[in-house]
């Protein structure tokens, strides 16, 4: 948990503006080295939603509020052993146009052992997203702003598991991939 202290003068406010979350969230790519497209990818539609800590969907929230990302396949006919996030990126958008600014909240890592672990600031570096069956949920993290963007989009990259891979994406993340 982080505490941020701001000094204010008489012309400022103690309230934070509400920020809009853009839906639909940008595309998600699910990767599998064994089957799929010639580039190694497999096209599996995955819904990425923003939820509160009670699991309820969100659309507009204030900076600093605790949120989670939730991912699940949208096609029940696809038989997956499981999947885990490799990385997730928040991207700034202003007036519907990407600003080019982004922040990686779940790092792909320089070495595969670190893939799926938090950035160390927004999400603890020893924590990751939790997989349970075919549902993946991030740990709670504070909604933040990127530069002067008026909204954010999130995109994540996932890897299939060859056997069920319930648990944290940062713990023992090479054993089932």
DRENTOR-527016 format. One line per field, with one value per residue: x, y, z of N, C-alpha, C, O, CB in turn. Coordinates in steps of 0.02 Angstrom, whole numbers, plus 50000, padded with zeros to 5 digits. Glycine has a CB too. Example, Ala and Ser with C-alpha at 12.3 -4.5 7.8 and 13.67 -1.06 7.14 Angstrom:
2
n_x: [50660 / 50642]
n_y: [49716 / 49888]
n_z: [50390 / 50354]
ca_x: [50615 / 50684]
ca_y: [49775 / 49947]
ca_z: [50390 / 50357]
c_x: [50660 / 50645]
c_y: [49835 / 50002]
c_z: [50390 / 50394]
o_x: [50712 / 50670]
o_y: [49834 / 50057]
o_z: [50423 / 50402]
cb_x: [50565 / 50704]
cb_y: [49776 / 49970]
cb_z: [50452 / 50286]
//
This chain:
177
n_x: [50042 / 50024 / 50054 / 50011 / 50055 / 49995 / 50027 / 49923 / 49856 / 49750 / 49678 / 49651 / 49570 / 49510 / 49455 / 49456 / 49449 / 49328 / 49373 / 49352 / 49330 / 49375 / 49275 / 49245 / 49380 / 49549 / 49615 / 49653 / 49781 / 49804 / 49926 / 50002 / 50124 / 50119 / 50011 / 49897 / 49901 / 50018 / 50113 / 50121 / 50020 / 49856 / 49691 / 49583 / 49439 / 49438 / 49365 / 49397 / 49371 / 49336 / 49329 / 49259 / 49317 / 49223 / 49186 / 49100 / 49054 / 49131 / 49124 / 49150 / 49263 / 49348 / 49515 / 49632 / 49543 / 49514 / 49532 / 49506 / 49562 / 49475 / 49478 / 49411 / 49373 / 49266 / 49201 / 49125 / 49138 / 49268 / 49395 / 49495 / 49640 / 49682 / 49736 / 49859 / 49906 / 50034 / 50081 / 50015 / 49953 / 49921 / 49850 / 49854 / 49719 / 49649 / 49509 / 49461 / 49571 / 49723 / 49858 / 49987 / 50057 / 50098 / 50086 / 50157 / 50079 / 50085 / 50220 / 50307 / 50434 / 50612 / 50675 / 50598 / 50552 / 50507 / 50397 / 50227 / 50225 / 50198 / 50227 / 50294 / 50261 / 50125 / 50065 / 50123 / 50289 / 50309 / 50189 / 50048 / 49921 / 49775 / 49731 / 49588 / 49520 / 49450 / 49453 / 49530 / 49594 / 49652 / 49757 / 49688 / 49713 / 49763 / 49666 / 49737 / 49809 / 49875 / 49990 / 49916 / 49804 / 49629 / 49564 / 49584 / 49642 / 49653 / 49760 / 49803 / 49918 / 49908 / 49955 / 49929 / 49903 / 49973 / 49919 / 49798 / 49815 / 49792 / 49808 / 49932 / 49999 / 50129 / 50193 / 50292 / 50287 / 50335 / 50311 / 50193 / 50178]
n_y: [49941 / 50112 / 50277 / 50435 / 50600 / 50761 / 50933 / 51072 / 51228 / 51372 / 51376 / 51252 / 51089 / 50955 / 50847 / 50717 / 50714 / 50620 / 50485 / 50422 / 50256 / 50176 / 50078 / 49962 / 49869 / 49872 / 49755 / 49583 / 49466 / 49296 / 49179 / 49032 / 48912 / 48788 / 48763 / 48835 / 48991 / 49032 / 49117 / 49075 / 49116 / 49102 / 49124 / 49172 / 49231 / 49344 / 49417 / 49566 / 49646 / 49784 / 49782 / 49808 / 49784 / 49698 / 49624 / 49680 / 49752 / 49898 / 50067 / 50207 / 50289 / 50360 / 50427 / 50336 / 50250 / 50078 / 49948 / 49803 / 49697 / 49585 / 49435 / 49326 / 49189 / 49217 / 49124 / 48981 / 48858 / 48831 / 48729 / 48751 / 48717 / 48806 / 48976 / 49106 / 49273 / 49361 / 49489 / 49654 / 49807 / 49978 / 50107 / 50277 / 50383 / 50517 / 50612 / 50504 / 50468 / 50380 / 50425 / 50385 / 50366 / 50249 / 50121 / 49983 / 49872 / 49740 / 49647 / 49586 / 49541 / 49521 / 49400 / 49240 / 49191 / 49300 / 49347 / 49394 / 49449 / 49583 / 49761 / 49820 / 49941 / 49987 / 49860 / 49740 / 49679 / 49545 / 49487 / 49432 / 49404 / 49308 / 49146 / 49049 / 48911 / 48954 / 49090 / 49242 / 49354 / 49511 / 49569 / 49689 / 49857 / 50031 / 50143 / 50242 / 50389 / 50426 / 50535 / 50674 / 50612 / 50581 / 50464 / 50283 / 50135 / 49958 / 49823 / 49653 / 49515 / 49343 / 49175 / 49006 / 48863 / 48700 / 48611 / 48617 / 48775 / 48845 / 48976 / 49098 / 49210 / 49249 / 49160 / 49019 / 49016 / 48953 / 48817 / 48760 / 48808]
n_z: [50000 / 49962 / 50016 / 49968 / 49983 / 49965 / 49947 / 49974 / 49919 / 49950 / 49831 / 49781 / 49772 / 49875 / 49816 / 49694 / 49518 / 49424 / 49321 / 49159 / 49101 / 48956 / 48853 / 48721 / 48794 / 48736 / 48613 / 48650 / 48655 / 48648 / 48682 / 48619 / 48603 / 48541 / 48454 / 48333 / 48247 / 48113 / 48167 / 48296 / 48377 / 48449 / 48410 / 48524 / 48589 / 48720 / 48859 / 48939 / 49085 / 49195 / 49367 / 49533 / 49704 / 49752 / 49646 / 49553 / 49397 / 49326 / 49261 / 49261 / 49365 / 49508 / 49522 / 49615 / 49677 / 49723 / 49608 / 49501 / 49369 / 49264 / 49174 / 49052 / 48943 / 48803 / 48731 / 48767 / 48709 / 48681 / 48735 / 48863 / 48959 / 49048 / 49077 / 49087 / 49131 / 49046 / 49028 / 49064 / 49007 / 49035 / 48942 / 48893 / 48842 / 48755 / 48721 / 48645 / 48570 / 48563 / 48670 / 48663 / 48777 / 48903 / 49031 / 49105 / 49202 / 49238 / 49217 / 49073 / 49085 / 49083 / 49089 / 49071 / 49198 / 49269 / 49206 / 49211 / 49336 / 49453 / 49428 / 49532 / 49585 / 49556 / 49562 / 49674 / 49659 / 49684 / 49665 / 49567 / 49441 / 49482 / 49435 / 49415 / 49362 / 49211 / 49232 / 49263 / 49380 / 49432 / 49568 / 49686 / 49637 / 49637 / 49543 / 49418 / 49340 / 49179 / 49128 / 49049 / 49004 / 48976 / 48996 / 49015 / 48931 / 48940 / 48903 / 48886 / 48878 / 48859 / 48908 / 48861 / 48965 / 48980 / 49066 / 49201 / 49278 / 49398 / 49517 / 49566 / 49446 / 49460 / 49540 / 49530 / 49388 / 49272 / 49270 / 49213 / 49086]
ca_x: [50000 / 50063 / 50021 / 50035 / 50038 / 49998 / 50017 / 49871 / 49845 / 49679 / 49645 / 49643 / 49515 / 49531 / 49421 / 49486 / 49402 / 49312 / 49402 / 49312 / 49365 / 49350 / 49255 / 49278 / 49451 / 49587 / 49619 / 49694 / 49810 / 49820 / 49982 / 50016 / 50179 / 50111 / 49960 / 49868 / 49922 / 50088 / 50156 / 50119 / 49963 / 49793 / 49638 / 49532 / 49410 / 49440 / 49335 / 49434 / 49326 / 49359 / 49282 / 49279 / 49342 / 49167 / 49174 / 49049 / 49081 / 49139 / 49134 / 49182 / 49287 / 49396 / 49585 / 49647 / 49497 / 49539 / 49499 / 49536 / 49548 / 49451 / 49480 / 49383 / 49356 / 49195 / 49174 / 49125 / 49151 / 49340 / 49417 / 49560 / 49662 / 49690 / 49779 / 49889 / 49930 / 50106 / 50088 / 49957 / 49974 / 49872 / 49868 / 49817 / 49676 / 49617 / 49457 / 49456 / 49632 / 49779 / 49909 / 50054 / 50085 / 50074 / 50120 / 50151 / 50064 / 50106 / 50278 / 50325 / 50497 / 50671 / 50682 / 50530 / 50531 / 50476 / 50336 / 50166 / 50233 / 50182 / 50278 / 50329 / 50232 / 50052 / 50055 / 50184 / 50333 / 50305 / 50119 / 50024 / 49849 / 49756 / 49691 / 49545 / 49486 / 49460 / 49443 / 49591 / 49578 / 49711 / 49749 / 49665 / 49764 / 49731 / 49656 / 49784 / 49806 / 49937 / 49999 / 49855 / 49751 / 49565 / 49540 / 49633 / 49622 / 49697 / 49768 / 49843 / 49939 / 49900 / 49983 / 49892 / 49938 / 49963 / 49878 / 49768 / 49867 / 49763 / 49856 / 49959 / 50041 / 50198 / 50222 / 50306 / 50253 / 50361 / 50299 / 50137 / 50174]
ca_y: [50000 / 50173 / 50338 / 50493 / 50662 / 50819 / 50997 / 51111 / 51296 / 51389 / 51373 / 51183 / 51050 / 50890 / 50795 / 50695 / 50708 / 50552 / 50469 / 50374 / 50198 / 50166 / 50010 / 49900 / 49871 / 49854 / 49684 / 49540 / 49412 / 49237 / 49148 / 48961 / 48895 / 48723 / 48760 / 48900 / 49025 / 49021 / 49156 / 49046 / 49141 / 49068 / 49174 / 49154 / 49293 / 49350 / 49480 / 49598 / 49695 / 49818 / 49768 / 49832 / 49729 / 49652 / 49588 / 49713 / 49789 / 49971 / 50103 / 50271 / 50288 / 50412 / 50410 / 50313 / 50196 / 50011 / 49913 / 49741 / 49675 / 49516 / 49409 / 49259 / 49176 / 49231 / 49067 / 48923 / 48796 / 48821 / 48691 / 48772 / 48690 / 48866 / 49027 / 49153 / 49334 / 49372 / 49560 / 49697 / 49876 / 50031 / 50157 / 50339 / 50403 / 50583 / 50623 / 50445 / 50457 / 50359 / 50477 / 50356 / 50354 / 50186 / 50097 / 49910 / 49855 / 49671 / 49647 / 49527 / 49519 / 49511 / 49327 / 49212 / 49180 / 49361 / 49362 / 49385 / 49480 / 49655 / 49810 / 49841 / 50004 / 49980 / 49792 / 49717 / 49641 / 49473 / 49468 / 49430 / 49392 / 49242 / 49106 / 48998 / 48884 / 48998 / 49159 / 49273 / 49417 / 49545 / 49593 / 49758 / 49909 / 50096 / 50172 / 50297 / 50429 / 50428 / 50602 / 50714 / 50573 / 50585 / 50396 / 50230 / 50069 / 49905 / 49765 / 49601 / 49458 / 49282 / 49112 / 48946 / 48814 / 48632 / 48578 / 48671 / 48818 / 48889 / 49007 / 49164 / 49212 / 49265 / 49105 / 48957 / 49027 / 48915 / 48746 / 48735 / 48841]
ca_z: [50000 / 49956 / 50038 / 49931 / 50018 / 49921 / 49980 / 49940 / 49941 / 49954 / 49766 / 49759 / 49799 / 49902 / 49779 / 49632 / 49463 / 49401 / 49257 / 49121 / 49075 / 48888 / 48835 / 48741 / 48808 / 48677 / 48598 / 48692 / 48616 / 48688 / 48647 / 48631 / 48558 / 48510 / 48402 / 48316 / 48186 / 48094 / 48211 / 48362 / 48416 / 48442 / 48417 / 48573 / 48614 / 48793 / 48883 / 48994 / 49117 / 49255 / 49421 / 49599 / 49746 / 49764 / 49584 / 49513 / 49340 / 49333 / 49199 / 49276 / 49434 / 49526 / 49531 / 49683 / 49698 / 49710 / 49553 / 49478 / 49301 / 49261 / 49106 / 49042 / 48872 / 48788 / 48695 / 48811 / 48672 / 48678 / 48793 / 48886 / 49024 / 49089 / 49047 / 49135 / 49100 / 49041 / 49044 / 49055 / 48996 / 49035 / 48892 / 48897 / 48786 / 48764 / 48670 / 48603 / 48531 / 48605 / 48680 / 48655 / 48843 / 48930 / 49090 / 49110 / 49272 / 49246 / 49173 / 49035 / 49113 / 49041 / 49088 / 49078 / 49267 / 49297 / 49169 / 49251 / 49402 / 49456 / 49411 / 49593 / 49610 / 49555 / 49588 / 49706 / 49613 / 49699 / 49657 / 49499 / 49436 / 49506 / 49389 / 49444 / 49304 / 49154 / 49253 / 49288 / 49413 / 49459 / 49637 / 49685 / 49629 / 49633 / 49476 / 49412 / 49279 / 49141 / 49099 / 49048 / 48972 / 49011 / 49009 / 49005 / 48906 / 48964 / 48860 / 48918 / 48839 / 48899 / 48883 / 48880 / 49006 / 48954 / 49116 / 49242 / 49307 / 49449 / 49562 / 49552 / 49386 / 49478 / 49579 / 49493 / 49326 / 49215 / 49275 / 49173 / 49020]
c_x: [50044 / 50022 / 50053 / 50011 / 50046 / 49987 / 49967 / 49872 / 49770 / 49642 / 49633 / 49586 / 49543 / 49499 / 49457 / 49433 / 49389 / 49342 / 49360 / 49356 / 49334 / 49335 / 49234 / 49352 / 49488 / 49597 / 49668 / 49719 / 49828 / 49871 / 49990 / 50069 / 50165 / 50060 / 49935 / 49895 / 49996 / 50136 / 50155 / 50061 / 49901 / 49738 / 49583 / 49504 / 49408 / 49410 / 49375 / 49389 / 49359 / 49306 / 49306 / 49299 / 49287 / 49150 / 49122 / 49083 / 49081 / 49142 / 49168 / 49201 / 49336 / 49466 / 49596 / 49601 / 49526 / 49497 / 49536 / 49520 / 49526 / 49450 / 49450 / 49367 / 49282 / 49162 / 49180 / 49142 / 49226 / 49362 / 49488 / 49577 / 49668 / 49733 / 49802 / 49910 / 50007 / 50122 / 50022 / 49981 / 49914 / 49896 / 49823 / 49779 / 49647 / 49571 / 49453 / 49518 / 49688 / 49832 / 49980 / 50087 / 50056 / 50114 / 50105 / 50141 / 50083 / 50160 / 50288 / 50391 / 50552 / 50685 / 50613 / 50506 / 50495 / 50412 / 50275 / 50170 / 50220 / 50242 / 50319 / 50304 / 50156 / 50031 / 50122 / 50223 / 50332 / 50233 / 50101 / 49949 / 49835 / 49712 / 49652 / 49502 / 49501 / 49442 / 49508 / 49572 / 49643 / 49701 / 49721 / 49724 / 49729 / 49725 / 49701 / 49775 / 49874 / 49941 / 49936 / 49797 / 49686 / 49533 / 49596 / 49602 / 49673 / 49701 / 49816 / 49862 / 49937 / 49937 / 49938 / 49936 / 49924 / 49924 / 49848 / 49822 / 49836 / 49817 / 49879 / 50006 / 50114 / 50232 / 50231 / 50277 / 50281 / 50337 / 50243 / 50133 / 50204]
c_y: [50062 / 50232 / 50395 / 50555 / 50719 / 50882 / 51037 / 51182 / 51310 / 51383 / 51302 / 51149 / 50984 / 50833 / 50780 / 50691 / 50635 / 50543 / 50416 / 50317 / 50183 / 50092 / 50011 / 49910 / 49847 / 49779 / 49646 / 49483 / 49355 / 49197 / 49075 / 48941 / 48831 / 48720 / 48830 / 48926 / 49015 / 49061 / 49131 / 49070 / 49100 / 49118 / 49148 / 49220 / 49293 / 49418 / 49504 / 49652 / 49724 / 49807 / 49800 / 49772 / 49680 / 49612 / 49618 / 49754 / 49864 / 50003 / 50170 / 50273 / 50345 / 50385 / 50390 / 50259 / 50128 / 49976 / 49847 / 49732 / 49602 / 49494 / 49339 / 49251 / 49189 / 49174 / 49005 / 48858 / 48782 / 48787 / 48710 / 48738 / 48748 / 48916 / 49075 / 49216 / 49336 / 49444 / 49596 / 49769 / 49922 / 50084 / 50218 / 50354 / 50471 / 50596 / 50566 / 50428 / 50436 / 50414 / 50451 / 50342 / 50288 / 50168 / 50022 / 49891 / 49783 / 49660 / 49580 / 49499 / 49510 / 49437 / 49298 / 49203 / 49241 / 49380 / 49349 / 49416 / 49555 / 49698 / 49833 / 49907 / 49999 / 49913 / 49768 / 49671 / 49566 / 49448 / 49468 / 49421 / 49320 / 49207 / 49055 / 48971 / 48928 / 49070 / 49183 / 49340 / 49446 / 49557 / 49664 / 49806 / 49976 / 50119 / 50234 / 50333 / 50425 / 50497 / 50643 / 50678 / 50578 / 50517 / 50346 / 50171 / 50020 / 49850 / 49717 / 49548 / 49397 / 49224 / 49055 / 48903 / 48745 / 48589 / 48633 / 48710 / 48869 / 48916 / 49074 / 49162 / 49225 / 49208 / 49044 / 48961 / 48991 / 48842 / 48720 / 48764 / 48797]
c_z: [50000 / 49981 / 50000 / 49967 / 49969 / 49962 / 49940 / 49965 / 49939 / 49887 / 49742 / 49795 / 49825 / 49864 / 49714 / 49578 / 49447 / 49332 / 49223 / 49097 / 49007 / 48877 / 48762 / 48752 / 48746 / 48672 / 48643 / 48648 / 48663 / 48650 / 48668 / 48580 / 48519 / 48453 / 48386 / 48251 / 48173 / 48138 / 48283 / 48404 / 48403 / 48455 / 48463 / 48599 / 48691 / 48811 / 48943 / 49022 / 49179 / 49309 / 49486 / 49642 / 49765 / 49702 / 49539 / 49457 / 49353 / 49264 / 49211 / 49350 / 49445 / 49535 / 49604 / 49708 / 49681 / 49657 / 49541 / 49404 / 49304 / 49188 / 49105 / 48968 / 48861 / 48752 / 48738 / 48775 / 48665 / 48742 / 48811 / 48952 / 49074 / 49051 / 49100 / 49098 / 49100 / 49055 / 49033 / 49053 / 48999 / 48986 / 48899 / 48834 / 48803 / 48705 / 48620 / 48563 / 48578 / 48609 / 48667 / 48723 / 48870 / 48992 / 49098 / 49184 / 49289 / 49194 / 49137 / 49058 / 49062 / 49034 / 49100 / 49149 / 49296 / 49260 / 49214 / 49321 / 49398 / 49441 / 49472 / 49621 / 49613 / 49584 / 49614 / 49658 / 49626 / 49693 / 49583 / 49499 / 49458 / 49455 / 49430 / 49387 / 49244 / 49170 / 49284 / 49318 / 49442 / 49534 / 49634 / 49677 / 49621 / 49561 / 49473 / 49346 / 49245 / 49108 / 49105 / 49013 / 49012 / 49023 / 48996 / 48969 / 48934 / 48912 / 48894 / 48867 / 48885 / 48867 / 48906 / 48925 / 48978 / 49003 / 49159 / 49279 / 49356 / 49494 / 49536 / 49492 / 49400 / 49515 / 49534 / 49423 / 49265 / 49214 / 49230 / 49103 / 48966]
o_x: [50096 / 49962 / 50114 / 49951 / 50098 / 49944 / 49968 / 49886 / 49731 / 49581 / 49607 / 49556 / 49593 / 49513 / 49485 / 49377 / 49434 / 49336 / 49336 / 49413 / 49273 / 49377 / 49205 / 49382 / 49462 / 49590 / 49716 / 49682 / 49864 / 49860 / 49984 / 50060 / 50198 / 50067 / 49950 / 49909 / 50033 / 50194 / 50184 / 50052 / 49896 / 49739 / 49542 / 49540 / 49380 / 49428 / 49386 / 49370 / 49403 / 49247 / 49364 / 49299 / 49301 / 49104 / 49102 / 49134 / 49036 / 49162 / 49212 / 49159 / 49362 / 49476 / 49572 / 49618 / 49560 / 49436 / 49590 / 49469 / 49555 / 49425 / 49462 / 49349 / 49240 / 49101 / 49235 / 49160 / 49246 / 49349 / 49536 / 49534 / 49660 / 49762 / 49769 / 49930 / 50039 / 50170 / 49978 / 50024 / 49862 / 49954 / 49763 / 49803 / 49624 / 49592 / 49444 / 49518 / 49701 / 49850 / 50026 / 50139 / 49997 / 50168 / 50047 / 50188 / 50096 / 50147 / 50279 / 50404 / 50539 / 50704 / 50573 / 50446 / 50456 / 50376 / 50273 / 50124 / 50229 / 50299 / 50373 / 50324 / 50127 / 49986 / 50173 / 50194 / 50353 / 50219 / 50134 / 49917 / 49879 / 49661 / 49680 / 49454 / 49559 / 49418 / 49537 / 49538 / 49683 / 49645 / 49730 / 49777 / 49671 / 49772 / 49702 / 49739 / 49926 / 49901 / 49905 / 49748 / 49687 / 49482 / 49648 / 49542 / 49729 / 49651 / 49864 / 49826 / 49960 / 49948 / 49913 / 49997 / 49868 / 49898 / 49869 / 49869 / 49853 / 49867 / 49850 / 50048 / 50156 / 50293 / 50184 / 50246 / 50253 / 50342 / 50246 / 50089 / 50205]
o_y: [50063 / 50236 / 50403 / 50562 / 50726 / 50884 / 51036 / 51196 / 51265 / 51387 / 51292 / 51176 / 50959 / 50775 / 50825 / 50667 / 50593 / 50587 / 50370 / 50328 / 50177 / 50049 / 50061 / 49955 / 49807 / 49743 / 49674 / 49456 / 49365 / 49182 / 49059 / 48951 / 48820 / 48678 / 48878 / 48888 / 48992 / 49042 / 49163 / 49047 / 49066 / 49152 / 49107 / 49260 / 49247 / 49469 / 49468 / 49699 / 49694 / 49819 / 49818 / 49715 / 49627 / 49571 / 49587 / 49786 / 49890 / 49971 / 50189 / 50260 / 50374 / 50327 / 50424 / 50224 / 50121 / 49975 / 49836 / 49757 / 49563 / 49530 / 49298 / 49299 / 49175 / 49174 / 48978 / 48809 / 48727 / 48812 / 48689 / 48731 / 48739 / 48900 / 49084 / 49213 / 49316 / 49459 / 49571 / 49790 / 49908 / 50104 / 50213 / 50341 / 50482 / 50591 / 50576 / 50379 / 50470 / 50445 / 50491 / 50309 / 50273 / 50194 / 50002 / 49894 / 49767 / 49664 / 49527 / 49439 / 49495 / 49413 / 49328 / 49206 / 49234 / 49425 / 49299 / 49408 / 49586 / 49676 / 49862 / 49926 / 50007 / 49909 / 49774 / 49631 / 49527 / 49391 / 49500 / 49430 / 49277 / 49235 / 49022 / 49003 / 48937 / 49107 / 49150 / 49380 / 49410 / 49556 / 49698 / 49795 / 49978 / 50114 / 50274 / 50310 / 50422 / 50513 / 50647 / 50709 / 50579 / 50512 / 50364 / 50159 / 50038 / 49833 / 49738 / 49537 / 49400 / 49224 / 49055 / 48906 / 48732 / 48536 / 48691 / 48682 / 48928 / 48882 / 49103 / 49117 / 49215 / 49207 / 49020 / 48913 / 48997 / 48809 / 48662 / 48745 / 48817]
o_z: [50034 / 49967 / 50000 / 49981 / 49937 / 50006 / 49878 / 50023 / 49927 / 49887 / 49687 / 49841 / 49800 / 49878 / 49682 / 49591 / 49455 / 49289 / 49256 / 49075 / 49002 / 48889 / 48742 / 48723 / 48707 / 48721 / 48669 / 48607 / 48713 / 48591 / 48727 / 48520 / 48467 / 48408 / 48422 / 48205 / 48216 / 48146 / 48327 / 48461 / 48352 / 48507 / 48443 / 48628 / 48721 / 48783 / 48991 / 48987 / 49210 / 49298 / 49493 / 49617 / 49792 / 49703 / 49490 / 49469 / 49386 / 49215 / 49172 / 49393 / 49398 / 49553 / 49650 / 49757 / 49629 / 49660 / 49567 / 49380 / 49341 / 49145 / 49149 / 48934 / 48904 / 48743 / 48746 / 48808 / 48645 / 48797 / 48779 / 48995 / 49134 / 48999 / 49152 / 49040 / 49149 / 49091 / 48998 / 49093 / 48970 / 48987 / 48909 / 48779 / 48859 / 48648 / 48560 / 48525 / 48628 / 48559 / 48660 / 48725 / 48860 / 49004 / 49096 / 49223 / 49347 / 49134 / 49165 / 49052 / 49004 / 48981 / 49137 / 49162 / 49343 / 49282 / 49250 / 49360 / 49345 / 49442 / 49464 / 49676 / 49666 / 49625 / 49580 / 49622 / 49583 / 49713 / 49542 / 49550 / 49453 / 49433 / 49474 / 49366 / 49227 / 49126 / 49326 / 49286 / 49472 / 49559 / 49583 / 49705 / 49600 / 49522 / 49519 / 49302 / 49279 / 49064 / 49158 / 48995 / 49073 / 49056 / 48969 / 48977 / 48949 / 48881 / 48926 / 48818 / 48942 / 48806 / 48962 / 48921 / 48954 / 48984 / 49155 / 49307 / 49354 / 49508 / 49490 / 49487 / 49357 / 49520 / 49504 / 49400 / 49211 / 49163 / 49210 / 49065 / 48908]
cb_x: [49952 / 50085 / 50028 / 50009 / 50082 / 49944 / 50085 / 49802 / 49886 / 49671 / 49686 / 49708 / 49460 / 49514 / 49348 / 49522 / 49428 / 49235 / 49476 / 49278 / 49360 / 49402 / 49197 / 49266 / 49469 / 49654 / 49639 / 49654 / 49873 / 49756 / 50046 / 49951 / 50242 / 50090 / 49902 / 49882 / 49906 / 50099 / 50136 / 50181 / 49950 / 49788 / 49609 / 49561 / 49339 / 49514 / 49260 / 49503 / 49259 / 49369 / 49274 / 49222 / 49375 / 49106 / 49154 / 49005 / 49042 / 49201 / 49067 / 49136 / 49319 / 49374 / 49632 / 49644 / 49427 / 49538 / 49498 / 49512 / 49609 / 49380 / 49553 / 49319 / 49374 / 49189 / 49210 / 49059 / 49119 / 49378 / 49412 / 49563 / 49730 / 49721 / 49743 / 49949 / 49902 / 50132 / 50144 / 49904 / 50010 / 49861 / 49863 / 49864 / 49619 / 49671 / 49471 / 49400 / 49651 / 49811 / 49904 / 50097 / 50069 / 50079 / 50097 / 50213 / 49991 / 50045 / 50339 / 50327 / 50488 / 50732 / 50734 / 50528 / 50590 / 50525 / 50331 / 50151 / 50304 / 50155 / 50246 / 50401 / 50254 / 50024 / 50026 / 50169 / 50404 / 50331 / 50072 / 50058 / 49825 / 49720 / 49736 / 49501 / 49409 / 49418 / 49383 / 49645 / 49525 / 49724 / 49817 / 49626 / 49810 / 49771 / 49581 / 49856 / 49786 / 49941 / 50021 / 49868 / 49772 / 49517 / 49477 / 49664 / 49619 / 49672 / 49793 / 49806 / 50011 / 49826 / 50056 / 49869 / 49917 / 50030 / 49920 / 49718 / 49905 / 49709 / 49915 / 49995 / 50015 / 50201 / 50177 / 50278 / 50252 / 50436 / 50282 / 50073 / 50208]
cb_y: [50000 / 50184 / 50348 / 50492 / 50672 / 50813 / 51036 / 51080 / 51347 / 51457 / 51410 / 51144 / 51038 / 50886 / 50814 / 50627 / 50744 / 50541 / 50445 / 50409 / 50136 / 50191 / 49983 / 49845 / 49828 / 49890 / 49674 / 49513 / 49436 / 49195 / 49187 / 48917 / 48887 / 48674 / 48715 / 48949 / 49099 / 49040 / 49229 / 49062 / 49215 / 49006 / 49193 / 49110 / 49305 / 49343 / 49470 / 49627 / 49662 / 49895 / 49692 / 49873 / 49757 / 49691 / 49519 / 49760 / 49773 / 49988 / 50114 / 50330 / 50222 / 50446 / 50468 / 50370 / 50205 / 49969 / 49956 / 49680 / 49685 / 49509 / 49407 / 49247 / 49103 / 49294 / 49057 / 48916 / 48799 / 48888 / 48615 / 48849 / 48652 / 48850 / 49064 / 49122 / 49396 / 49351 / 49592 / 49687 / 49883 / 50061 / 50127 / 50396 / 50350 / 50640 / 50689 / 50453 / 50522 / 50294 / 50504 / 50402 / 50413 / 50130 / 50136 / 49874 / 49866 / 49620 / 49663 / 49543 / 49455 / 49549 / 49302 / 49147 / 49163 / 49419 / 49320 / 49314 / 49467 / 49672 / 49870 / 49847 / 50063 / 49988 / 49743 / 49679 / 49666 / 49460 / 49515 / 49374 / 49404 / 49246 / 49071 / 49026 / 48880 / 48974 / 49166 / 49281 / 49408 / 49612 / 49591 / 49775 / 49894 / 50149 / 50190 / 50272 / 50503 / 50370 / 50597 / 50780 / 50499 / 50628 / 50379 / 50208 / 50067 / 49877 / 49784 / 49570 / 49469 / 49265 / 49101 / 48907 / 48818 / 48600 / 48527 / 48641 / 48855 / 48852 / 48961 / 49191 / 49264 / 49328 / 49087 / 48896 / 49099 / 48917 / 48730 / 48750 / 48909]
cb_z: [50061 / 49884 / 50115 / 49857 / 50082 / 49865 / 49987 / 49950 / 49896 / 49980 / 49715 / 49771 / 49746 / 49975 / 49766 / 49641 / 49401 / 49400 / 49264 / 49061 / 49123 / 48836 / 48880 / 48690 / 48870 / 48676 / 48528 / 48753 / 48576 / 48704 / 48660 / 48625 / 48597 / 48562 / 48424 / 48370 / 48191 / 48021 / 48208 / 48398 / 48401 / 48491 / 48349 / 48632 / 48586 / 48820 / 48902 / 48969 / 49135 / 49241 / 49431 / 49633 / 49809 / 49788 / 49601 / 49556 / 49276 / 49375 / 49164 / 49258 / 49451 / 49589 / 49510 / 49729 / 49665 / 49775 / 49489 / 49520 / 49254 / 49292 / 49079 / 49086 / 48852 / 48746 / 48627 / 48845 / 48604 / 48667 / 48778 / 48894 / 49018 / 49157 / 48990 / 49172 / 49135 / 48971 / 49001 / 49112 / 48929 / 49108 / 48821 / 48913 / 48772 / 48771 / 48633 / 48557 / 48493 / 48578 / 48751 / 48614 / 48891 / 48878 / 49154 / 49080 / 49287 / 49237 / 49212 / 48959 / 49150 / 49068 / 49141 / 49043 / 49310 / 49294 / 49103 / 49257 / 49430 / 49523 / 49379 / 49580 / 49565 / 49483 / 49533 / 49772 / 49617 / 49770 / 49698 / 49459 / 49362 / 49574 / 49336 / 49503 / 49315 / 49095 / 49303 / 49232 / 49470 / 49422 / 49677 / 49751 / 49567 / 49674 / 49462 / 49419 / 49294 / 49088 / 49027 / 49013 / 48964 / 48973 / 48965 / 49071 / 48827 / 49032 / 48788 / 48978 / 48808 / 48909 / 48909 / 48817 / 49081 / 48939 / 49160 / 49292 / 49252 / 49490 / 49573 / 49613 / 49338 / 49520 / 49639 / 49530 / 49312 / 49215 / 49345 / 49208 / 49021]
//
